[in-house]
């Protein structure tokens, strides 16, 4: 079971945010950020990745360049895995969502269903 914080927008929209490590953010970094509407974070990471890859390829660094890209990619993935859900929570708060409660559930959908049931929504 996982802990999910439930956030509610003034229009009634609910979001469940898992607490702790984010595997989707770890594996899909910039694409995960874009899917969560973190446009600046996702686009910046994507563009920087393209620039770095192009620079290393043009510099002809060979295996050393590949190793550098792999280390940087792993570091970025770990940072996103650790901080991704915190960033998403900050975005929700900046868009007017309010934290309502923390619910233990297996999935975000189950956490939302529990919240709906408990609050007769």
N, C-alpha and C positions, 0 to 999 in steps of 0.2 A: 504494500500500500504506500501511496505517496501523498505528500501534503500539497494542496493547491490553494492559492489565495484567490478569492472570488472578487472581481472588480465589476462595478456597475456604473454605466454612463447615465447621465440625467435622462436620456431618451429611453432608458430601460434595458439597453443592450448589456449583456453580461459576458465577461471573459474569465476563464480559469487559467491561472498561471502556475505551473509546477514550480515548486521551490527546489533550489539546488541546481545540480548539473543538468545541462541540456544536451542530450545526444543529437537531436536534429541540428542545433546550432554548431556543435562540434563537427559533424560530417558535412554540412551544407553551407557553412559560414555566410558568405555574401548572399546566396540565394535564400537562405533562411531569413536573413535580415530584410530582404525585399518582400518576402511573403508576409512578414509581420508589419509591413509598411514603414520600416525604418529606412527610408529612401536614401538619406545621406550616408548612413553607415554602409549599407549594401553597395551603393554605387561607388563610393570612395574605395572600398576594399577591392571591388571588381576592377576599377580603373588602375589602381596601384599594382594589382597583380599582373595586368596586361603590360604595364610600363616596365615593371621589374623583369618579367619574362622576356620581353623584347630586348631590353638592355643586356641581359645576360646572354641571350642568343647572339646578338650583334657583337658582343665583346669576345665571342668565341671561347668561352671559359670551359666548355666541355663538361667533364664529370664534376669538376669543382663547382661550376655553375649549377648543375643539377642538385648537388649536395646543399648548396646555399638555399636554393628554392625549396627543397624538401624541409630543411630546418625551419625556415621562415613560415612555411605552410603549416607545419606541425604546431609551431608557437601560436600562430593565429587561431588555429582550430582549438587549442587548449584554452586560450583566452575567451573565445566565443562560448565554449562549453561551460566555463566557469561563470562568466558574466552575462551571457545572453538573456536569461530570464530576468535578471536585475534590470537590464537595459529595456526589456519589453515592459516591465512594470513601470519604469520611469516614463516611458512613452505614453502608456495608458493614463497615468496620473496627469501628465501635461495636456492630455486631450480631454480632461474633465471627468475621468473615471474616479470613483471612490472605492477604497478597499472596504469590503463588507465583512468578510470572515475567512477563516482558514478551515478547509474541509479535507478529511482524509478519504481518499478514493483511489481506485486503480487507474482511471483515465480522466482527462479533462471533462469529457462528456458525462461521466458518472458523477463527478464533483458538481457540475452544473445541475444535473438531475436531482441530486441530494439537496442542493440549495433551493431549487424550485419547490420540491416537496416540503421542506422545512418551513418555507415562507408562503406556502399556498399560492404560488404564482402560476 
